[in-house]
Structures are given as structure tokens and as C-alpha cells.
């Protein structure tokens, strides 16, 4: 039975994602995203489940940076999880009693309209996770009157739901990924995603365009691109890419090889099945057979057999 680390404590959305991705796994709660990934790197867990991006807030930058630096980890699966927030309080607490709210920064952003409208005089404080916020509010003598978290966190810590679905958007989705130490890749399914990180060799006009051209000329569609600072000064960035297809696909392998030739470094983060089941549209001339035929044609020319 695998052991998987996750952003804890018990009752986070990440735990819910882990239960769906690996229902048979032993769950190891961690204090932060970094701690969960470090547990996987050190071998204390067989892998980890962490959030990567949210449909409202965007990328989870801690996860992006952790995957770019340190000992490599590979993405093996993803999950799209609808996110619904609840306002959780100790039994007997009324809306007018709430002066301090505790929740994760992502929830602060996603529930801004609700707190402004229903709790205009309350102070909202950032917590390490939504479940940690619920755990704190449940403690006797807690300085916080309410938590914004998943409903299951209230069940775990003895809180009651004072208001349901308090997010500003009812269709908010968070993308979670399962990672492990590098090993054999999942087999291609025809509906796959590949993730990688690319570091510019130098900053010059058209540097990003050169990188994007490697994908465009081979018909590889990008599903996400994020820039992150390298820490070496203002204006210096590296790039996260998500793209359609598996590294075993000729067009994807060729594009990554081309990127490797022009970048200072490329970190391959994995090829894995897409959670939404979407299959790529293969442009004329970019199917595996097209690359094989072209390679054969070139070989014949080089050997004088054309």
C-alpha cells in the first residue's frame, strides 16, 4: 500500500484529491506543500499530492517553484476537483459574533465578495491551510471565530456550517497532481499531458519566441505557460510549460529535443493521462508516421538511395 504525503492537516481539499487519486494509499499529512514534496524526495513517502493551479486564482507558485528546483520529481497523474467553501464556526456562534476569520490565502481570494458583503467588519487572517484554520477555530480559547474551509473539515473538528458555498464562483476548480521520484513513465493513452520547465540560455530579443517556435512548428499545443523569477535579479525568468501529448509521441519528443538545444536547461516533469480526457488534434505532417517517413527519406538521401 503506497504512502502519499499531502498538504494537511486532515480535512483539506488536497486530502480529498488524494482520496480520489489513490483511495488505497496511506495518507501522510504535511504542514506545507514544500514539506509534502520533501517527504517524497527523502523517501518518507512514496509520493505526494499537491495543488498546481486554480481556475480562479491561477497557478500555485509554491508548487511551481518546488518542481523547478531541488531533487527532481515526476508528475504521474492529475485531478480536477470542484472546490466549495463553507463558513465554519463553533456551535452557537452567529454571523454577528464573527470578528476574526481564519483561512488559507487562496480561500481569502476566492471568497472576497462573501466576506466583504456578509462580514464587512471582520478581519480575515491567512492560515497554512483551510483544514488548519478549522482545527484552530475548534480549539478552546481560539482567537478566531470562524474558518473558511471544506465542509468535511467541520465534520473532522466539531464545527458547524453557518453558510455553504461561500466562494465567489460556483464553478471553481483546482487542479491537483500526484508526484513521485523519477521512474518509469505512465504509458501513452492518446489523451496525455506533458509538463516541463525551461531555463533561458540568455536574455535576448525573441528568446521566448524561439522557445515557442519549437512547439509550433511541430504542431504541439500548449495548455499552460507560466513565467517565474530565477531569483538572480529583476527580469530573469524561467518558464513552466504544459503541453498536449506524451513524450513518446514523435512531435512532443522532437519539440523537447529542440528546446534542449536552445535552452540553458530543460527539466522534464513527466507525461501522464489528462484528467479531462481531451485528445489533441494532430496537424497534417506531425503524426508519428509522418516523422518516421521523413526520417527514412532523409536516411535514403544520406546513403545515396533516394
C-alpha positions as CSV (number, residue, x, y, z in Angstrom):
1,X,0.0,0.0,0.0
2,X,1.7,3.3,-1.1
3,X,2.1,6.1,1.4
4,X,1.4,9.6,-0.1
5,X,2.1,12.9,1.6
6,X,-0.3,15.8,1.2
7,X,-1.0,19.4,2.5
8,X,-2.6,18.7,5.8
9,X,-3.9,18.5,8.4
10,X,-6.8,16.1,7.9
11,X,-9.7,17.7,6.1
12,X,-8.0,19.8,3.3
13,X,-9.1,19.8,-0.3
14,X,-5.8,18.2,-1.0
15,X,-6.7,15.2,1.1
16,X,-10.0,14.9,-0.8
17,X,-8.0,14.9,-4.0
18,X,-5.7,12.2,-2.7
19,X,-8.6,10.0,-1.7
20,X,-9.8,10.2,-5.3
21,X,-6.4,9.8,-7.0
22,X,-5.3,7.0,-4.7
23,X,-8.1,5.6,-2.5
24,X,-5.9,2.7,-1.3
25,X,-3.0,4.9,-0.2
26,X,-1.9,5.6,3.4
27,X,-2.1,9.3,3.9
28,X,0.7,11.4,5.4
29,X,-0.4,14.9,6.4
30,X,2.3,17.6,6.0
31,X,2.5,21.2,7.3
32,X,3.1,22.7,3.8
33,X,3.3,21.9,0.1
34,X,7.1,22.1,0.4
35,X,7.1,19.6,3.3
36,X,4.9,17.2,1.4
37,X,7.2,17.2,-1.6
38,X,10.3,16.9,0.6
39,X,8.7,13.8,2.2
40,X,8.5,12.3,-1.3
41,X,12.1,13.3,-2.1
42,X,13.5,11.8,1.1
43,X,11.6,8.6,0.7
44,X,9.5,9.1,3.8
45,X,6.5,8.8,1.4
46,X,6.2,7.1,-1.9
47,X,4.9,10.3,-3.5
48,X,2.8,13.4,-2.8
49,X,-0.4,15.0,-3.9
50,X,-0.3,18.9,-4.1
51,X,-2.3,21.6,-5.8
52,X,-0.9,23.1,-9.0
53,X,-3.4,25.6,-10.3
54,X,-6.9,27.1,-9.6
55,X,-9.4,28.2,-12.3
56,X,-10.0,31.5,-10.4
57,X,-6.7,32.3,-8.7
58,X,-4.2,30.8,-11.2
59,X,-1.0,28.9,-10.5
60,X,0.1,27.8,-7.1
61,X,3.5,29.4,-7.2
62,X,5.0,27.3,-4.3
63,X,4.3,24.1,-6.3
64,X,5.8,25.6,-9.5
65,X,9.0,26.6,-7.7
66,X,9.4,23.4,-5.8
67,X,9.1,21.4,-9.0
68,X,11.7,23.6,-10.8
69,X,14.4,23.4,-8.1
70,X,15.8,20.7,-5.8
71,X,15.8,17.0,-6.3
72,X,13.6,16.1,-9.4
73,X,10.1,14.8,-9.0
74,X,7.9,13.4,-11.7
75,X,4.1,14.1,-12.2
76,X,2.3,10.8,-12.7
77,X,-1.4,11.8,-12.5
78,X,-3.7,14.8,-12.3
79,X,-7.2,15.5,-11.0
80,X,-9.6,18.4,-11.5
81,X,-11.5,18.9,-8.2
82,X,-14.5,21.3,-7.8
83,X,-13.9,23.5,-4.8
84,X,-16.8,24.5,-2.5
85,X,-16.0,26.6,0.6
86,X,-18.1,26.7,3.8
87,X,-18.1,29.2,6.7
88,X,-17.5,27.0,9.8
89,X,-18.0,28.1,13.4
90,X,-18.2,26.7,16.9
91,X,-21.7,25.6,17.9
92,X,-23.8,28.6,19.0
93,X,-21.8,31.2,17.0
94,X,-23.9,33.6,15.0
95,X,-22.9,35.7,12.0
96,X,-22.9,38.9,14.0
97,X,-20.5,37.3,16.5
98,X,-17.7,36.8,13.9
99,X,-14.9,39.3,14.3
100,X,-11.9,37.2,13.1
101,X,-11.9,34.7,10.3
102,X,-9.1,32.2,9.6
103,X,-8.4,30.6,6.2
104,X,-5.9,29.8,3.5
105,X,-4.8,32.7,1.3
106,X,-6.4,31.0,-1.8
107,X,-9.7,31.0,0.0
108,X,-9.3,34.6,1.0
109,X,-9.1,35.5,-2.7
110,X,-11.9,33.2,-3.8
111,X,-14.3,34.3,-1.1
112,X,-13.6,38.0,-1.1
113,X,-17.1,39.1,-2.2
114,X,-18.8,37.0,0.5
115,X,-16.6,38.3,3.3
116,X,-17.0,41.9,2.2
117,X,-20.8,41.5,1.9
118,X,-21.6,39.4,5.0
119,X,-18.6,40.1,7.3
120,X,-17.6,43.7,6.5
121,X,-16.2,44.3,10.0
122,X,-14.3,41.0,10.3
123,X,-10.6,40.7,10.0
124,X,-9.5,37.8,7.7
125,X,-6.2,36.2,8.6
126,X,-4.1,33.8,6.5
127,X,-3.7,30.2,7.6
128,X,-1.3,27.4,6.4
129,X,-4.3,25.5,5.0
130,X,-8.1,25.6,5.2
131,X,-8.1,22.5,7.4
132,X,-5.5,24.0,9.8
133,X,-7.9,27.0,10.0
134,X,-10.8,24.8,11.0
135,X,-8.6,22.9,13.5
136,X,-7.5,26.2,15.1
137,X,-11.1,27.6,15.4
138,X,-12.2,24.4,17.1
139,X,-9.7,24.9,19.9
140,X,-11.0,26.3,23.2
141,X,-10.0,29.9,23.6
142,X,-9.1,30.3,19.9
143,X,-8.7,34.0,18.9
144,X,-10.6,33.2,15.7
145,X,-14.4,33.0,15.4
146,X,-14.8,31.2,12.1
147,X,-12.9,29.3,9.4
148,X,-13.5,29.2,5.7
149,X,-12.8,25.6,4.7
150,X,-14.2,22.4,3.1
151,X,-17.4,21.1,4.8
152,X,-15.5,17.9,5.7
153,X,-13.1,19.9,7.8
154,X,-16.0,21.0,10.0
155,X,-17.0,17.4,10.4
156,X,-13.5,16.4,11.4
157,X,-13.1,19.2,14.0
158,X,-16.6,19.6,15.5
159,X,-17.5,22.8,13.8
160,X,-20.9,23.6,12.3
161,X,-21.6,25.1,8.8
162,X,-23.0,28.6,9.2
163,X,-23.0,29.3,5.5
164,X,-22.5,27.0,2.5
165,X,-20.9,27.6,-0.9
166,X,-19.4,31.0,0.1
167,X,-17.0,31.1,-2.9
168,X,-17.4,34.0,-5.3
169,X,-17.7,31.5,-8.2
170,X,-19.7,28.2,-8.0
171,X,-17.7,26.6,-10.8
172,X,-14.2,27.0,-9.3
173,X,-11.9,24.0,-9.9
174,X,-8.5,23.2,-8.6
175,X,-6.0,21.0,-10.5
176,X,-4.1,18.6,-8.3
177,X,-1.1,16.5,-9.3
178,X,0.4,13.3,-7.9
179,X,4.2,13.2,-8.0
180,X,6.9,10.7,-7.1
181,X,10.6,10.2,-7.5
182,X,11.5,9.7,-11.2
183,X,10.8,6.2,-12.6
184,X,9.0,4.5,-15.5
185,X,6.5,6.8,-17.2
186,X,2.8,6.1,-17.5
187,X,2.0,4.5,-20.9
188,X,0.6,6.8,-23.6
189,X,-3.2,6.9,-23.6
190,X,-3.9,9.2,-26.6
191,X,-5.1,11.8,-24.1
192,X,-2.0,12.9,-22.3
193,X,-0.3,15.9,-20.9
194,X,3.5,16.6,-20.6
195,X,5.0,19.1,-18.2
196,X,8.4,20.7,-18.2
197,X,10.5,23.6,-17.0
198,X,12.8,25.5,-19.4
199,X,15.6,28.0,-18.4
200,X,16.7,30.6,-21.0
201,X,20.3,30.4,-22.0
202,X,20.5,34.2,-22.2
203,X,18.1,37.1,-22.4
204,X,17.9,38.5,-25.9
205,X,15.2,39.7,-28.3
206,X,12.9,36.9,-29.4
207,X,14.2,34.4,-26.8
208,X,10.7,33.3,-25.7
209,X,9.6,33.2,-29.3
210,X,12.4,30.8,-30.1
211,X,11.1,28.5,-27.4
212,X,7.5,28.7,-28.5
213,X,8.5,28.1,-32.1
214,X,9.9,24.6,-31.2
215,X,6.3,23.7,-30.2
216,X,4.5,25.5,-33.0
217,X,6.4,24.1,-36.0
218,X,5.7,20.5,-34.7
219,X,2.0,21.1,-34.1
220,X,2.3,20.8,-30.3
221,X,-0.4,22.7,-28.4
222,X,0.5,24.4,-25.1
223,X,-2.2,24.2,-22.4
224,X,-0.4,26.4,-19.9
225,X,2.7,28.6,-19.8
226,X,3.9,30.4,-16.6
227,X,7.0,32.6,-16.1
228,X,8.7,32.5,-12.7
229,X,11.7,34.6,-11.5
230,X,15.0,32.8,-11.2
231,X,16.0,34.9,-8.2
232,X,19.1,36.1,-10.0
233,X,17.8,39.7,-10.5
234,X,14.9,41.6,-11.9
235,X,13.9,40.5,-15.4
236,X,15.4,37.0,-15.2
237,X,12.8,34.2,-15.6
238,X,12.3,30.5,-16.2
239,X,9.2,29.0,-17.8
240,X,6.8,26.2,-16.9
241,X,5.0,24.5,-19.8
242,X,2.1,22.1,-20.0
243,X,1.5,20.7,-23.5
244,X,-0.8,18.2,-25.2
245,X,0.7,14.8,-25.8
246,X,3.1,12.2,-24.4
247,X,6.9,12.4,-24.6
248,X,6.7,9.1,-26.5
249,X,4.8,10.9,-29.3
250,X,7.3,11.9,-32.0
251,X,6.1,15.5,-32.2
252,X,6.5,16.0,-28.5
253,X,9.9,14.3,-28.3
254,X,11.2,16.4,-31.2
255,X,9.9,19.6,-29.6
256,X,11.5,18.9,-26.3
257,X,14.8,17.9,-28.0
258,X,14.7,21.2,-29.9
259,X,14.1,23.1,-26.6
260,X,17.0,21.3,-25.1
261,X,19.3,22.6,-27.9
262,X,18.5,26.3,-27.3
263,X,17.9,26.4,-23.5
264,X,20.4,26.5,-20.6
265,X,18.5,23.7,-19.1
266,X,15.2,21.8,-19.5
267,X,13.7,19.8,-16.6
268,X,11.2,17.1,-17.8
269,X,8.4,16.8,-15.2
270,X,6.5,13.9,-16.7
271,X,3.9,12.7,-19.2
272,X,0.7,11.5,-17.7
273,X,-3.1,11.0,-18.6
274,X,-5.2,14.2,-18.8
275,X,-7.9,14.4,-16.2
276,X,-10.4,15.9,-18.7
277,X,-9.8,13.2,-21.3
278,X,-9.2,15.6,-24.1
279,X,-7.3,14.2,-27.1
280,X,-5.1,16.5,-29.2
281,X,-5.8,17.5,-32.8
282,X,-2.9,16.2,-34.8
283,X,-1.9,18.6,-37.6
284,X,-1.1,17.2,-41.0
285,X,2.6,16.2,-41.1
286,X,3.0,15.8,-37.3
287,X,1.7,12.3,-36.6
288,X,4.3,9.7,-35.6
289,X,4.1,8.1,-39.0
290,X,5.0,11.4,-40.7
291,X,8.1,11.8,-38.6
292,X,9.1,8.1,-39.3
293,X,8.6,8.6,-43.0
294,X,10.6,11.8,-43.1
295,X,13.5,10.2,-41.1
296,X,13.5,7.3,-43.6
297,X,13.5,9.6,-46.6
298,X,16.5,11.6,-45.1
299,X,18.4,8.3,-44.4
300,X,18.0,7.3,-48.0
301,X,19.3,10.7,-49.2
302,X,22.3,10.4,-47.0
303,X,23.2,6.9,-48.2
304,X,22.5,7.8,-51.9
305,X,19.4,5.6,-52.1
306,X,16.9,8.3,-52.7
